[in-house]
């Protein structure tokens, strides 16, 4: 019973319920300036990036849920400046560009193509309502011509400093940067030419 009461209180608070009141315009957030240092990686050849996201991440709603619940919700008084799909795509471009050019289209079939899917981008609260984290899930596939070179699943969870939308924004900013860095580190390995086979003596 206490657990259900905690979840109910959390739901009412985060949904911004205000009976009989005129709602104020929602506060708008983005991921902020990309000021975090990137890992020291070698320069790489240009890549072409294609990006997609699940339909739920194609509008500006700020999604949160409790635990592993199958019922995601959106804050009533907070929005993203752009869709999470666009925010994360731009963050990836900003950070991956520090190692080499990121193109919208392939110059030729020899240009490596990175296909990224954003599957999750939300604030997740513990079931007791005492903590939350920003969670981002990326699925990446690297193509050389039409052949799959490698694929990678990147899940990053960053703790939120406060139990509100602002805390979720801070956590998702950290998680987005960390996911971008993990993607850059994976690319450095995936794009590395294979060592030649030893010659037979």
N, C-alpha and C positions, 0 to 999 in steps of 0.2 A: 504494500500500500504506500509506504514512504517513497519507494522508487517511482511509482506512477505519479504521485503528487509532485515529485521533483521534476519529472519530465513535463507535466502539465504546466507548471510554473515557468519552466524554461521556454516552452513553446509559446506561451502568452507573451512573455517578455521579449523574446527575439522576433516575434511576428509583428511587434509594434502595435498591439491592440490598444485602442483608445476609444472606449464606448462614449458616444455623444460628443466627440471632439472632431474638429476639422483637421485633417491630417496636413502636416507641413510638407513642403517639397522634399523629396528624398535627397540625402547626402550622396555625393558622387565621388568615387575613388578610382585611382588607377594603380599601377605597380610602382609608381615613383621613378626617379632617375636611376639609371643603371650605373651605380657608383661602386659596386662591390668588385674587388680585384678578381680577375679570372686566373685559372691555373696556368702555369708556365708550360705552354705546349709549342711544339714545332709548327712552323708555317705549313699549310697544306694547299693542295690544288683547289680550284673553284669547285663548288658543288651546286646542284640545282635542288631547291627545297619545294616540296609540295606538302601542304598542311591541311588537315581536316579535323573536325571535332564532332562529338555526339550532338544531336539536335538540342539537347538541354543547355548546351554551352554556347549557343548561337545568338542569345539575346543578352541583355545587360543585368539580368537578375543575379543577385549574390546568394549562392546556394549554401545551405547548412543542413546537417542532419544529426541525429543522435545515434551514436554507436554504429552498428551495422544495419540500422533500420532501412527498409526498402521504401521509405516515405520521405524523400528530400523535400525541403521547404526553402522559400526565399524570404529574405528580410523585406519588410514592408516599407521601411524608411531609408534603405541604403541600396545603391545601385553601382555597377561598374560604369566607367566612362565609355567603354566599348565592350563588346562581347568578350568573355574570357578567351574564346577562340582567337580573336584578333590581338588581345593583349599578350597572350602567350606566344603567338606566332611572331610578333614584333620583338619580344624579349629574346626569343631564340635567334632571330636574325642579328640583333644587336650584339649578342655575346659570341655567336659562332663566327661573326665577321672579323673578330679579332685574330683568328688564325688563318683566314682566307676568305675570298669572295663567296657570297651566298647569292645565287641567281634565282630568278623566278622561273626561268625555263632553261632547258638543256641547250647548250650551244651545239652539241652533237651527241650521238649515242655514246661516245667515249667519255662524256661528262658524267661523273658519278651523280646519281639522283638519290636524295634522302627523302623518304616518305615518312611523315610524322602524323600520328593520330593522337588527339587529346581526348582521353577517356574519362578523366575525373579532374575536377578543379573546384574544391569546396572546403568549407570549414566543418570539421567533425567533432562533436562534443562527446565526452564520456557519458555513460549512462547515468552516472550520479550527478552530472552537471557541474563537476568541480574542475574540469580542465577541457581544453579543446586544442585542435591542431589544424593547420592547413595541409591539405592533401592534394597532390597532383600525380596523375598517372599518364605516362606517355608510352606509345608503342611506336618504335622506329624500325624502318626497313631500308637498307642500303642496296641500291641496284647499280650494276655495271652493265650498260647496255640493257638487255632484258633479263640478265641473270641476277639472282639474289646473292649478294656477297655475304651479308650478315643481317641479323635482326636483334633488337634489344628492347626489353621492357624496363622502364624506369619508373619506380614508385618512390616518391619523396614525401616525408611527413615532417613538418616543422611545428614546434610548440607555439601556441599563441600566447603572447604576453598578458592579455586581458581576455575576459569572458564576454566579449561583445564583437560587433562587426569590425571595429578598428583593429582589435586583436587578430581577427581572422585575416584582414588585409595584410597586416605585417607578416603573419605566418605564411600566407600564400606568396608574398613577395620573396621571402627567404626560400621557400620551396621551389619557386619558379627558377630562381637563380641557380640553386643547387642542381635541379634537373637539367638545366642548360649546360652546366659545367660537366655533369656526368655524360651528357650526350657528346660534348666536345672531346672528352677523354676517350670515349668509345670510338669516335670517328678516327682519332689519331691512330688507334690500333687497327681498326677495320680497313682503313685506306692504305696501310703500310704494305708495300709489295711483299709477297711471300719470298722467303729466302730460297735461293736456287738449290736444287737437289745436288748433293755431292756427286762428283764424277766417279764413275767406276774405274778402278785401277786395273 
